[in-house]
Amino acid sequence: MNNSFLVDEKGFYGNFGGAYIPEILYATVENLRREYLPIIESEDFRKEYSQLLRDYVGRPSPLYYARRMSEQYGCHLYLKREDLNHTGAHKINNTIGQILLAKKMGKKRIIAETGAGQHGVATATVCALMDIPCVVYQGALDVERQHVNVERMKMLGAEVRPVYSGNHTLKDATNEAIRDWCCHPRDTFYIIGSTVGPHPYPDLVARLQSVISKEIKEQLLEKIGRDYPDYLMACVGGGSNAAGTIYHYIDDLRVKIVLAEAGGKGADSGHTAATISTGSLGILHGSKTLVMQTPDGQIIEAESLSAGLDYPGIGPMHANLAEQHRATVLSINDDEAVKAAYRLTRMEGIIPALESAHAIAALEKMKFKNDDVVVLTVSGRGDKDVDTYLSHKEMAGKYGNF
């Protein structure tokens, strides 16, 4: 297999990646780089990780044939149901792995950032499971619009620290988590929630999420007699669920990759989180990638109804896939995502997370052949977004009528 789309030995995906970090963190990040592969590839780690995924997370997650939506879009549409995992999203796949890694590295304290709150909940969950103290940073705006997840984190024993800098969202929460890490590098492990940050985090998170594509291969073989689809689709912000969806297919050119980023009020509106559509090369949170920025390098605040996609950067894996035209990236506006969420809810009885709804909306922009097999990852469930859906149901047109 040609691994040209996977990370190289220096931590780069083509022109993107690397580790651009404060000197105080160099030893900590370098130690992680040396240790992560030997640990996660060890027999002891794999055995414990697999057992927890099976008995605690509830994997494998189902691959569901969406009959009514298949008929509507003229293809064979399968939904990878990450929304059915324990804690309600794909994030738990990564936090289970990283908490095991942290324990094996002797760390005594966990920090994390979160936007929509799903990664925060997943981190708080595994910290409760392993009896390790946990601090979660979350933008003050996201604390307000994701209050249910905030209370879940607190109930699990995490300390949630609202962040009031910037526009009070995911970027700012990440900034504060990095500042904390700089102050406590020796005993603290930073569980990053997506394929962002300095190397080796993008590769580490992608490897832990690759259980998604591993299961897709096995489930497709059982259902249709071949282990690959014609299309893979997922939403992309930082990019963890997308990385997990495509990991085992990334160099299989028979499989087309379609990713949906958050257009906000429109990629050209100035009120967007569509980094691939509007970004340029820069450094953000320790990685060289595409960044929404002014000509003099100041970060442009991302805007999206979706707290989990409200980020002015993109994981370096996905930046490279877009630049190399391996992936097609579509910008999905807020109103398109809300409409798609109602459509899936009414047609298949599945309420998706607002993040996942962006991928559902991308179906409207595609033209499939009748025999195309399409696998779309529903990255999370929509309980956390019900208030948003209800307050914006006019965006959904006929799907918002009660």
Steps between C-alpha positions, in 0.01 A plus 500: 500500500622850416489695825556840341186645660597385850745673731872477423782436747538874563135551591387656173215434259648647184551870576301489823565385857810510715541621858523876552498528877633712789843390623352412839292225335775359279608222735138402576397480135823328398449241774148436372631468144752236609258300711158508331557240229682240715225531761189496277641219286586284803300187569401616849362831373312344209341239726378754757394753234302241303332370815389849603375583150292183504370486856496869600453700180272242337690439175469407225260782418232394248521565127136580423342486153291817469227375266289815460796731453658253259189530287507880520865534396511216249774293664557241769553714810643348817533699822788420736330551835763661724207674672424167671832485686513553875494881557325548164783566253822374344711697750511212751709287259782750537471583870503133602826455310662820625413438865666158476803663338512767774491235773780301339707821479446564872290819467288600801276778363296543180405816313286534189330756278147467369264683267168320475580326826512145361878474537474656845238246604705215355813622682312546828355152456834322464651706782217385727559144381874519575473725810720780362424871561384689194472864390305585183530839331197619305423834339243699697267517199515121466440460874176692448380323185608152615387524861379138516846370416653740753282350772590149383871583533449639849292198601789279387735690729679728254577864569365706209683831451317751275727703271412865436777599257453533123150411389456257792504182287719200418814684388508693826443186708795339322717805571425474872562125509842554342580773757409255778720235340793742487461556876473129589698306237641235731189345657225602253383319189307703243230288334447684172161425349572523130767452234656839580793622706868415482623165376436229613144599597345502148638152436419373849137611481460366144637160603268477800199604290594257221288238673215663303639416155622159619143413594362648176720260301380200700135604496488578128655163420224333699219712352594542132782252440779758457689696759503847343233758407495731202473807724592585858342810652549680832495845653836665563611766746819396672435171328497206741185321384596563138850360560354192664251449218761512223811362673506150351391632159716811475730350236230293327418713197191293421334682790398864457521718813248781555530722808261771621631808681299765678410788268321698772308775321696431182865444414519847344296676769775568751295297751628150438713211625580371149877482545581293192293731281634826643822423691867544418822341624582590859583368846221425747527314831835344417435387144560642152165479325229704331383782724236771473713812536549858389779589253725586796435167673237591759248222562150565363238378744300204366120517506260206481185381675697181564726535804701193397589642157550859618879499451718724279736219401497145368699187580815470283387166360190662354685808378726269300211290368333816373818642347574168326137471382468166675193632682216717377408754767156663491401807701164452675317803637313510831157488339597204280624308805185566704280393208703183457468416870122522480505296178693213660281519809175481303617244242703257712409580861857606586568840660861584409743737663516834322855411394382178332215689335756678282598166347133411446449834325787421262287222349288774339804621307597158363393305191524124549451202271230257604749230595735729697567390858532804728610480864435813707612530861246638747762623743269575792144511623295815510380518861743783571370702204123474550474858632692628196283301261180629661618861501600481131228273364392766252824412315368150446204597283237228485711274725469750784119504501328329792 
